C-alpha cells in the first residue's frame, strides 16, 4: 500500500493506492480539482470533477448496475438517454408518462400491441394528416 503526497510547484494531490493498485486520487492542481477512484487496471472509475461540476461513473470493460430496495429517483432540469443499439424498459406492473407535449418518431416500422383493451383519447385525433 502506498500514500503519496504531490506538492510540486503547479501540482498538488494525494494518492492512496492499494496493494493490488486500486487507487483513490485527489487532484488539487489549480483549475483541475477533482477526485478519482480507480480499479486496479484503471478501466473502471468514478470521478468528481469540481471545475466542470460533473460526476462521471465509467467502465471500459463491463456493465454498470444501480440497485435499490425501494426507489431510484432522478431529478434534473433535462434528462437525455442515448444507446448505440437498443433501449428496453420493463415494469412488473405499470408504466406511466406525463408531460405537456409528447412526440415519438420512428424511421422504421412502429408496433403497438395490447393483449387487452386499448384506449386512445384526444380532443382531435388525426390519422395520416
N, C-alpha and C positions, 0 to 999 in steps of 0.2 A: 504494500500500500504506500502511496506517496501523496504528500501535500506539497504543493508548490505555490509560492508567493511571487508574482511577477511585478516588480516595482521599477522597471526601466523607464527612462525618460520617454514620454509619449505613450507608454503602455502601462497597463495595470490590470491585475486579475488574480484570481485564486483558482487552483485546480486541485480537486480531490479525486484521486484515481485508485480504483480497487486493484487487488492482486491480478484479476483477470482483465483489467483495462477498461471496465465501465468507468465513466467519468462525469463528475459534476464540475462545470467550469463557469466561473463568474467573471465576466469581462467588464472591467471598469474603465477601459480606454475611452477618453473623451469623444463623444459623438458616436460611439459604438457600444454603449452599455447594453448588456444582455446576460441572460443566464441560460446555460445549455446543459441538458442531461443526456448523455450518450450511452448506448450499449457498448459492449467490448469491441465491436467492429466499426463503430460509428456509422452504422447502417440504419439505426432507428434512434430517433431523438425527439426531445421536447425543447423548444426554445421560447423564452420570454424576451422579446425584443422591446426594450424600453424606448429606444429612439423612435421606432416606427409604430409603437403602441399596438403590437401584434403578438399573438401566441400561436406557435406552429407545432403541431404534432405530426411527425412524418416517419414512414418506414419505407426503405428502399427494397426490402426483401420479403415482406409478409403482409398481413392484414392488420386492421385496427378494429377492435371490438370495444364498444362502450355499453356497459350493462348497469342497470339499477333495479332494485327490488320493486319499486313502485312507479316512479315518474322520471322521465328525462325531458327537460323543458329548454327550448332555445328561445332567447329573446334578443331582438336586434331591430334596427331600422329597416334593413333589407337583407334577404337571405337568397343565396344562389347555390344551386346544387348542379354539379356537372359530372357526367360519367363518360368515359371514352366508348363504352358499349351500352350496357343495359342498366336501368333503374327499376327495381322491384319494390313494391310496397305491399305488405300483407298484414292484415289485422285479424285477430281471433274473433272479433265481433264487428264493430262499426268503423267506418271512415267518414269523418265529417269535415267539410271545407266551407269556409265563409269568407266573402270578400265583396268589394264594391263592383269590380269588373273581372270577369273570368274569361280567359282565352286559352284555347287548346289548338295546336296545329300539328298536323302530321304530313310529311312529304310522301308517305305511302298510304297503305290501307289503314282504316280505323275500325275496330270491332268493339261494340259494347254489348255485353251479354248479361242477362239476369235469369236465374233459374226460377224466379217467382215474378210477381207483378213489377212492372217498371212504369214510373210516372215521370212525365216531363211537363213542367209548368212554366209559363211565361206570359207576360202581358200580350206579346205577339211572338209567334214562332214562325220564322221564315225558313223554309227548306229550299235550298238552291236558289237564293235570291239573285 
